[in-house]
Amino acid sequence: MARVTSAVEAGGGSSTVAQDVLAALPVGSSALRSVHGITDAILAAVGNAQIESYIKGTETVAYSAIAFGMVGVIACFFLEDIGPKMTSKIEVFLENDVHAKKNKYH
């Protein structure tokens, strides 16, 4: 929002035009062209500001994904070794199921 508003004002538009552009931006290019007082320079500046906004949003998501990934990797260092539990004893049935009596090791 701040990028688009500053882009409109840098392109020579007023704050009223900036508010109208913000309202028309989600609708599409035909709504943007119908804003009173908009010029080609403002349209170009708004297009670049919108692209920069998408880039900044994608960058933020990527950084947060990296942070969650790092937490996951660090958490893996604290996991228990399951090697001793890897035996041939795999028959486990639900306790409230009709096959509950088949549990040999549980």
Beta strands, then each sheet from edge to edge (+ up, - down):
end
